[in-house]
Amino acid sequence: MCDRLDEVFLSREDKYQGKIVTLHVDKVRLPNGAEAAREVVDHPGGVAVLPLDGDNNVLTVTQYRYPFGRTVLEIPAGKLDHPGEDPYEAGLRELLEETGAVPEVYQSLGKILPSPGCYGETLYLYLARGLKMEAQHLDEDEFLNVERIPFQEMVRRCLNGEIEDAKTVAAVLKAKLILDL
């Protein structure tokens, strides 16, 4: 067992600067004194919202996810648009944009680190209830289908592995415990 687990930053080499992410390789000193490289993808952070209607259906979105070459069923989500953007407000924006829903009740489900081994993103989760439906406002490069799925069906799909999206699984199971549905 190590008394100290932290790694000490020594140097950074920037590799890629994109619209959403940056990639750099850092050299670090390990707790045992050895040096190692850490490949890091920086991301501005994101939000995901579990929208639950009055009949206990979840508004889901299905969209094509290029890295996996297939469509993925998810809850509405998006990135923070600028440094310092309030995740609470960003979640409301993404929910309206993707589904057209505006909630009466909106609460935090906490935050998760989707892949802390190499991906520097914090993802804020919210639960939205008492939904009033308005028009969607999709981005011009955004294509998705909205579907209502019974909450218990979502729980079942998360538990049996049909739903693989981490933010969706985390939000559904957190909501299951909080709401006791």
N, C-alpha and C positions, 0 to 999 in steps of 0.2 A: 504494500500500500504506500502511495506517495503522499508525503506531507504537503507538497506543492504540486499543483497541476497546471499552472499558467505557463504560457509560452511568451517569450520576450521578442518583440518585433526588432529586426535588424535592418532590413532593407526592402524596397518595393520596386518591381519592374512592371510598368503598365503594358498590357498586351492588346487591349481592345476597348474602344469607347463607342458604344452604340446609342440609339435613341432611348432605350430603356435600361440596359445593363452596361456595366463596365467589368472587365476582367483584368486582374492583376495577379502576379505571383510574388508572394512575400517570403523572405527568408526569416526564419525564427530560430531562437534558441530554446530547446526543449528542457524540461525539468532536470534531465540528467546531464545537461551541458552540451549535448550534441546539437547540430544544426539540421534543419529540415526545411523543405519548401512547402508552402501552402497556396494552392490555387483558389482564388476567391472571386466569385461573381457578386458584385454589389448591385442591389436593386433598391429603388426608392421606397419600397413597402407597398402593401396593398390592403384591401378590405374585401370581406365577403359577408353577404347577408342571407340569412335563412328566413324567407318570407312565408309566413303561415297564415292562411286565410281563415275565415270564420267557420269553415267546415273541416278544419285541420288538414288541409292540403298544402303541400309545399309548392311554391312556384319555382320550377327548375328551368334551367337553360341547357340546351344541347348545342354544342358548337364544335367545329372541326379544330382539332389541336394538332398542328403541323408536326411537332416533334414526335408524336406517336402515330401519325398517319391515319387517324380515325377520329370520329366524333366522340365526345365525352359529355356525360350528364353531370351537371354541376349546379351549385347555387349561384345566383348573380354575384359577380365580383369584378374588381378592377384595381388598377394601380393608383397610388397617390400621384396626383398630377404635378406637384411641385414640392420642394423641400418645405417642411413645416405645415403642410396641409393637414387639417384636422381630420383624422380617420373617421370620426363620427359623421361629419358632413360628407365626406367622400363616399361613405356607405350609402347614405341617402341618395346621393347623386347617381351612383351606379345602379341602385335598385330601380329608380325612376327610368334611367336611360334604357336598361335592359328589359324591364318587365312592364313599366308604366305604373307600378305600384307606389303608393304613398301611405306610410303606416301611421296609425294613431298611437301605437305603443312601439317603442324602439329601445332595445337595451343591449348592453355589451355582453358578449359571451367570452370575453377575454381575448388573448392573442396567442398565436402559435409561431414557431420557427419552422417553416416547411421542410428545410433540408440544411440543418446547421453545420454539416461537415464541409460545405463549400459555398453555400448560397446565403448571402447576407441580406435576407428579407425578413421583415416582421409583418405578419398578416393578422389584421384585426378582424374579429368575428362579431357579428351582431344578429339579434333576433328581432324580426319585424312582425307585428300582429295588428289586427284591425285595419286591413288593407282597403284603401280606396283606389280604384283603378282609373288611370288617366292614359294618355298616349305615350307610347315608347319614344325614345329619342336616341336611336342607335347611332354610333359613330359610322362614318361613311365606309370604313373598312371592316365593319362588324356584321356578321351574319350568324343568326342563331334562331332556334325555335324555343318557344316558351310552352311548358306543359305543367299541369297541376297533377301532383302525385300525392296520394294519401300519406300522411306523416308516418303511420305504422309501416307502410310499404317501404318508405325511405329507410326506416330503421332496419327492416329486414334485409334490404338490399345492401346496406352498409355492413351489416354483420356477416352476410354470406359472401362478400367480396364482389358483388356485381357493381357497386359504386366504388371506384378506385381513387377518385379525386380526394386528396387529403383534407382540403378545407371543408369540403362537403361532409365527409365522414366525421370530422371533428365537430363541426357545428351541429349536425343532426344528433350525435350522441350526447353532446353537452346539453342540447335542448331537451332531449329525452329525460335526462336526469333532473334538470331544472323544472320542467313542466310536469313530469311524471305522467305522461300521456301513454 
